[in-house]
Structures are given as C-alpha cells and as structure tokens.
Amino acid sequence: MAEKEGGVVKKGHEEGMKMANDLLVEFGLPAGLLPLEDVIEAGFVKNTGYMWILQKKKVEHNFKMISKIVSYDTEITGFVDKKRIKKLKGVKAKEFMLWPPVSEIVVDDPPTGKIHFKSLAGITKTFPVEAFAAGH
C-alpha cells in the first residue's frame, strides 16, 4: 500500500491504542472517539496525514451520553488533520435501522463544544464533544 510508505507502525493492542489516542489528542479530537478492542496494528504517515488501525474483530460501542451506537470495522482508515478526520472508512453510526458510513469527523474551530459527523449520503449529525471524551 503506497499510503503506508514512510509511516510509523505500532504493533499490538497497547501500542496501537496509545498511538491512536495520541493522534486524536495531537490533532484536537476527543480521546474517546475510537473505543477499540484487540488492536493488531496502528500506523500514521506524517507527511500525508494517512492513518490506519487494524483490529481482530468488529466492535460496536454505545456512546451513552448521546444514545448512539457506532460500529468500528476490522480496518479503519482516514486522513487526520487539525480538528478533523476526512475520507474515513470503517466507521458506521446507527441511524434508526440504517448504518450509514461516517466519512468525515470535524470539531468546531474555534471551539464551540460541538463535533460533526458527516456521511457519504450527505447526512450531518452534531453532538457535544464531551460525549466522546475517554471513558464515555
């Protein structure tokens, strides 16, 4: 994969989760955005912003504060930038009976306390950033 060339790779759950969380914090995104389990590998290419996370199995997480179930696939990829992840793949949010893929996540800058999730279908949902703090 050309996107992975020149990237930093961390193997195993502890190292992979630490890298994913460090990236979120570094780019001004909530630390609890990726509640993953059994991470196999995480990587990041600094000059392009490309990141990837591989985990053993799909994970569903309920963000209780906003009553939202989010599904994280075995492979999650995207481009991380200041306060945003774009071209995101592998993340879906349950909307009624549908699971539209989340293609972009943006935190307001300057901060308003809001985070926006955009899907390829053109749907945008806005939530309080604190709903995605670590441990929620």
KEKE-3310 file (N, C-alpha, C; in steps of 0.2 Angstrom, whole numbers, plus 5000, padded with zeros to 4 digits):
npx = (5004:5004:5001:5005:5019:5033:5028:5024:5023:5014:5013:5002:4989:4991:5001:4996:4984:4988:4995:4984:4976:4985:4987:4974:4972:4983:4979:4968:4956:4943:4948:4941:4935:4938:4935:4942:4945:4956:4967:4978:4987:4993:4995:5003:5006:5016:5018:5007:4996:4989:4981:4980:4971:4971:4960:4956:4942:4926:4919:4906:4901:4892:4889:4884:4880:4874:4866:4870:4874:4889:4898:4914:4924:4935:4946:4951:4952:4959:4962:4970:4969:4971:4959:4950:4945:4946:4939:4936:4935:4927:4920:4904:4888:4874:4858:4842:4836:4846:4864:4873:4889:4902:4910:4917:4924:4922:4928:4923:4931:4935:4933:4917:4912:4906:4905:4905:4898:4899:4891:4893:4881:4877:4871:4873:4877:4877:4885:4888:4905:4910:4904:4911:4923:4936:4932:4919)
npy = (4994:5010:5021:5019:5020:5026:5028:5027:5013:5004:4989:4978:4978:4987:4996:5001:5006:5017:5024:5028:5035:5046:5052:5057:5066:5075:5081:5088:5081:5072:5061:5049:5044:5033:5019:5005:4987:4974:4978:4976:4982:4999:5014:5028:5041:5054:5065:5064:5063:5051:5038:5022:5008:4992:4979:4964:4960:4966:4980:4986:5001:5009:5025:5032:5045:5051:5042:5034:5021:5015:5007:4999:4994:4980:4986:5002:5017:5033:5051:5061:5078:5094:5095:5087:5072:5065:5057:5045:5028:5013:5016:5016:5024:5020:5024:5024:5011:5010:5009:5021:5024:5034:5047:5059:5068:5082:5094:5109:5124:5140:5133:5127:5117:5108:5093:5086:5074:5067:5059:5049:5050:5062:5066:5075:5075:5082:5083:5085:5088:5083:5070:5061:5060:5052:5036:5037)
npz = (5000:4995:5002:5015:5015:5022:5035:5053:5062:5074:5083:5091:5104:5115:5111:5099:5103:5111:5101:5093:5101:5105:5093:5091:5101:5098:5087:5091:5093:5101:5114:5116:5105:5097:5103:5104:5103:5105:5096:5082:5074:5072:5062:5055:5043:5043:5033:5025:5032:5033:5041:5049:5057:5063:5068:5078:5077:5073:5081:5092:5099:5112:5114:5128:5133:5122:5117:5106:5094:5088:5075:5073:5061:5056:5049:5049:5042:5037:5034:5045:5051:5058:5070:5063:5054:5038:5023:5029:5033:5038:5049:5056:5060:5069:5063:5066:5057:5049:5044:5040:5033:5041:5035:5037:5051:5061:5072:5079:5075:5079:5095:5100:5107:5100:5089:5073:5062:5047:5033:5018:5012:5013:5026:5040:5057:5073:5089:5107:5110:5122:5124:5118:5126:5133:5140:5140)
capx = (5000:5008:4999:5009:5026:5036:5024:5026:5019:5014:5010:4999:4984:4993:5005:4992:4979:4992:4996:4978:4974:4990:4985:4967:4974:4988:4975:4962:4950:4941:4952:4936:4932:4940:4935:4943:4947:4961:4971:4983:4992:4990:5000:5002:5011:5015:5018:5001:4991:4985:4981:4976:4970:4968:4959:4954:4935:4922:4917:4901:4901:4887:4890:4878:4878:4870:4862:4872:4879:4894:4902:4921:4926:4942:4951:4949:4957:4957:4967:4969:4971:4969:4952:4946:4947:4942:4940:4936:4932:4927:4916:4897:4884:4867:4853:4836:4838:4852:4871:4877:4896:4904:4916:4921:4923:4925:4927:4922:4937:4936:4929:4910:4910:4902:4908:4901:4899:4896:4891:4893:4874:4875:4869:4877:4874:4881:4884:4893:4912:4911:4901:4917:4928:4939:4929:4911)
capy = (5000:5016:5026:5017:5021:5031:5028:5024:5007:5001:4983:4975:4982:4993:5001:5003:5011:5023:5029:5031:5041:5051:5056:5061:5072:5079:5084:5091:5077:5069:5055:5043:5044:5026:5014:4999:4981:4969:4981:4972:4987:5006:5017:5035:5044:5061:5070:5064:5063:5045:5034:5016:5004:4985:4976:4957:4959:4972:4982:4991:5004:5013:5032:5033:5052:5053:5036:5032:5015:5016:5001:5000:4988:4977:4990:5009:5021:5040:5056:5066:5084:5098:5095:5083:5066:5065:5051:5040:5022:5008:5018:5017:5025:5018:5029:5020:5004:5010:5010:5024:5025:5040:5049:5064:5070:5088:5098:5116:5128:5140:5128:5128:5111:5103:5089:5085:5068:5068:5053:5050:5051:5069:5067:5078:5075:5086:5081:5088:5085:5079:5064:5057:5060:5045:5033:5038)
capz = (5000:4994:5008:5021:5015:5027:5041:5059:5063:5081:5083:5097:5107:5120:5107:5094:5106:5113:5095:5090:5106:5105:5087:5092:5106:5095:5081:5094:5093:5108:5115:5117:5098:5095:5108:5100:5106:5101:5090:5079:5071:5070:5059:5053:5039:5045:5028:5021:5037:5032:5047:5049:5063:5061:5075:5077:5076:5073:5088:5092:5105:5114:5117:5132:5134:5116:5115:5099:5093:5082:5073:5070:5057:5057:5047:5050:5038:5036:5034:5050:5051:5064:5072:5058:5050:5032:5019:5034:5031:5043:5055:5054:5066:5068:5062:5065:5055:5044:5046:5035:5034:5043:5030:5040:5058:5062:5078:5078:5077:5086:5099:5102:5111:5095:5084:5067:5059:5040:5030:5011:5010:5014:5032:5045:5064:5078:5096:5111:5110:5129:5123:5115:5130:5135:5146:5139)
cpx = (5004:5007:5003:5016:5028:5032:5027:5021:5020:5010:5007:4994:4986:4996:5000:4987:4982:4993:4990:4976:4979:4988:4979:4969:4978:4984:4969:4956:4949:4945:4947:4933:4933:4940:4935:4945:4952:4964:4977:4989:4989:4996:4998:5008:5011:5015:5011:4995:4987:4986:4977:4976:4967:4966:4956:4947:4932:4920:4911:4901:4895:4889:4884:4876:4873:4866:4864:4876:4883:4898:4909:4923:4933:4947:4948:4954:4955:4963:4965:4973:4969:4961:4947:4949:4943:4944:4940:4933:4933:4923:4909:4893:4877:4862:4846:4838:4844:4859:4875:4884:4898:4910:4920:4919:4926:4923:4927:4929:4936:4931:4922:4908:4906:4907:4903:4903:4896:4897:4891:4886:4872:4872:4874:4874:4879:4879:4889:4900:4913:4908:4906:4923:4930:4935:4921:4908)
cpy = (5006:5021:5025:5018:5027:5032:5025:5019:5005:4994:4981:4981:4988:4998:5005:5008:5017:5027:5032:5036:5047:5055:5060:5067:5077:5084:5088:5088:5074:5062:5048:5041:5037:5021:5007:4993:4977:4972:4977:4977:4994:5009:5024:5038:5051:5066:5070:5065:5056:5041:5027:5012:4998:4982:4969:4956:4966:4974:4987:4994:5009:5020:5034:5040:5054:5048:5034:5026:5016:5009:5003:4994:4986:4982:4997:5013:5028:5045:5061:5072:5088:5098:5091:5077:5066:5059:5045:5034:5017:5010:5019:5019:5023:5023:5025:5013:5004:5011:5014:5025:5033:5042:5054:5066:5077:5091:5105:5119:5135:5135:5131:5123:5107:5099:5087:5078:5068:5061:5054:5051:5058:5071:5070:5078:5078:5084:5085:5084:5080:5072:5059:5057:5053:5042:5034:5033)
cpz = (5000:5000:5014:5021:5019:5033:5047:5060:5071:5081:5090:5100:5111:5116:5102:5097:5108:5107:5093:5095:5106:5098:5088:5096:5102:5090:5084:5093:5099:5108:5115:5110:5095:5100:5105:5105:5102:5095:5088:5077:5071:5067:5057:5049:5040:5039:5024:5026:5037:5039:5046:5055:5061:5068:5073:5074:5076:5080:5088:5099:5106:5117:5121:5132:5128:5114:5108:5099:5087:5081:5070:5067:5059:5054:5046:5047:5038:5036:5040:5049:5057:5064:5067:5056:5044:5028:5024:5032:5037:5049:5052:5060:5064:5068:5061:5063:5051:5048:5041:5037:5036:5039:5033:5047:5059:5068:5077:5080:5074:5090:5101:5106:5107:5091:5079:5064:5052:5037:5022:5008:5011:5021:5037:5052:5068:5085:5100:5111:5116:5128:5121:5119:5132:5141:5145:5135)
residu = (MET:ALA:GLU:LYS:GLU:GLY:GLY:VAL:VAL:LYS:LYS:GLY:HIS:GLU:GLU:GLY:MET:LYS:MET:ALA:ASN:ASP:LEU:LEU:VAL:GLU:PHE:GLY:LEU:PRO:ALA:GLY:LEU:LEU:PRO:LEU:GLU:ASP:VAL:ILE:GLU:ALA:GLY:PHE:VAL:LYS:ASN:THR:GLY:TYR:MET:TRP:ILE:LEU:GLN:LYS:LYS:LYS:VAL:GLU:HIS:ASN:PHE:LYS:MET:ILE:SER:LYS:ILE:VAL:SER:TYR:ASP:THR:GLU:ILE:THR:GLY:PHE:VAL:ASP:LYS:LYS:ARG:ILE:LYS:LYS:LEU:LYS:GLY:VAL:LYS:ALA:LYS:GLU:PHE:MET:LEU:TRP:PRO:PRO:VAL:SER:GLU:ILE:VAL:VAL:ASP:ASP:PRO:PRO:THR:GLY:LYS:ILE:HIS:PHE:LYS:SER:LEU:ALA:GLY:ILE:THR:LYS:THR:PHE:PRO:VAL:GLU:ALA:PHE:ALA:ALA:GLY:HIS)
# end
